Amino acid sequence: MKDNNKHEQKKSVYHAILELKHQQDSLDGCPTSCFSTLLSKLYKVDTIPFLLYTDSGLFQVSGVKANDNGKDDDFCTPFFRIEHVDTKEKFGILSLLRPLSLTGYPSEEICDVERLERTEICVKVDLTCICAVQCLDINLMKKVVIEPKW
């Protein structure tokens, strides 16, 4: 009975990821939706960031991104964007979202993350190994501009 509940939970997580992809496509301006361009303009983002959990805990991946100085910045992230879902093989292509502080520096602790930045780095994930998905506020994707008071 316990294994059956676990199977049903993973099945519902898989369907939640499919729904997340559908909603993200609406934000992105997918041509199949008559109101999608309005959503894109309204929210000014094309990504619904999320976290994934496996039986072992929070799922994280390391990546390398070139910074403005031409040097490579290593980072580890639990934040993702869904790029593609293969419904036949039940895997997802996820792009890594780089966690940043308010000042734009890489953030090492989840509690210090003020903004997320899309990267070109993608990973293939077996969605049947995912136990839970947690969607995050899309405002994390907006670039924060701080203007001087004077």
For each residue, the residues with C-beta under 8 A, 3 or more apart:
1: 4 5
2: 5 6
3: 6 7
4: 1 7 8
5: 1 2 8 9
6: 2 3 9 10
7: 3 4 10 11
8: 4 5 11 12
9: 5 6 12 13 131
10: 6 7 13 14 128 129 130 131
11: 7 8 14 15
12: 8 9 15 16
13: 9 10 16 17 127 130 131 132 133
14: 10 11 17 18 90 127 128 130
15: 11 12 18 19
16: 12 13 19 20 133
17: 13 14 20 21 82 85 92 127 130 133
18: 14 15 21 22 85 87
19: 15 16 22 23
20: 16 17 23 24 48 50 82 133 135
21: 17 18 24 25 82 84 85
22: 18 19 25 26
23: 19 20 26 27 48
24: 20 21 27 28 46 47 48 81 82
25: 21 22 28 30 32 33 36
26: 22 23 30 33 35 36 39
27: 23 24 36 39 40 43 45 46 47 48 138
28: 24 25 36 40 46
29: 36 37 39 40 46
30: 25 26 33 36
31: 36
32: 25 36
33: 25 26 30 36
34:
35: 26 38 39
36: 25 26 27 28 29 30 31 32 33 39 40
37: 29 40 41
38: 35 41 42
39: 26 27 29 35 36 42 43
40: 27 28 29 36 37 43 44 46
41: 37 38 44
42: 38 39
43: 27 39 40 138
44: 40 41 142
45: 27 138 139 141 142
46: 24 27 28 29 40 141
47: 24 27 81 97 116 118 138 141
48: 20 23 24 27 81 82 135 136 138
49: 79 80 81 97 116 135 136 137 138 140 141
50: 20 79 80 81 82 133 134 135 136
51: 58 59 78 79 80 133 134 136
52: 58 59 78 80 125 130 132 133 134
53: 57 58 59 130 131 132 133 134
54: 57 59 129 130 131
55: 129 131
56:
57: 53 54
58: 51 52 53 78
59: 51 52 53 54 78 125 130
60: 76 77 78
61: 76 77 78 96 123
62: 74 75 76 77
63: 74 75 76 77 96 98 119 121
64: 72 73 74 75 121
65: 72 73 75 98 119 121
66: 70 71 72 73
67: 70 71 72 73
68:
69:
70: 66 67
71: 66 67
72: 64 65 66 67
73: 64 65 66 67 106
74: 62 63 64
75: 62 63 64 65 98 99 106
76: 60 61 62 63 108
77: 60 61 62 63 80 96 97 98 99
78: 51 52 58 59 60 61 110
79: 49 50 51 96 97 98 99 113 116 136 140
80: 49 50 51 52 77 94 95 96 97
81: 24 47 48 49 50 94 95 97 118
82: 17 20 21 24 48 50 85 92 93 94
83: 92 93 94 95 122
84: 21 92 93
85: 17 18 21 82 91 92 93 127
86: 89 90 91 92 93
87: 18 90
88:
89: 86
90: 14 86 87 126 127 128
91: 85 86 124 125 126 127
92: 17 82 83 84 85 86 124 125 127
93: 82 83 84 85 86 122 123 124 125
94: 80 81 82 83 122 123 124 125
95: 80 81 83 118 119 120 121 122
96: 61 63 77 79 80 119 121 122 123
97: 47 49 77 79 80 81 116 117 118 119 141
98: 63 65 75 77 79 106 116 117 118 119
99: 75 77 79 106 107 110 112 113 115 116
100: 104 105 106 107 113 114 115 116 117
101: 104 105 106 107 112 113 114 115
102: 114 115 144 146
103:
104: 100 101 115
105: 100 101
106: 73 75 98 99 100 101
107: 99 100 101 110 112 113 114
108: 76 112
109: 112 113
110: 78 99 107 113
111:
112: 99 101 107 108 109
113: 79 99 100 101 107 109 110 116 140
114: 100 101 102 107 140 144
115: 99 100 101 102 104 140 141 142 143 144
116: 47 49 79 97 98 99 100 113 136 140 141
117: 97 98 100
118: 47 81 95 97 98 141
119: 63 65 95 96 97 98
120: 95
121: 63 64 65 95 96
122: 83 93 94 95 96
123: 61 93 94 96
124: 91 92 93 94
125: 52 59 91 92 93 94 129 130
126: 90 91 129 130
127: 13 14 17 85 90 91 92 130
128: 10 14 90
129: 10 54 55 125 126
130: 10 13 14 17 52 53 54 59 125 126 127 133
131: 9 10 13 53 54 55
132: 13 52 53
133: 13 16 17 20 50 51 52 53 130
134: 50 51 52 53
135: 20 48 49 50
136: 48 49 50 51 79 116 140
137: 49 140
138: 27 43 45 47 48 49 141 142
139: 45 142
140: 49 79 113 114 115 116 136 137
141: 45 46 47 49 97 115 116 118 138
142: 44 45 115 138 139
143: 115
144: 102 114 115
145:
146: 102
147:
148:
149:
150:
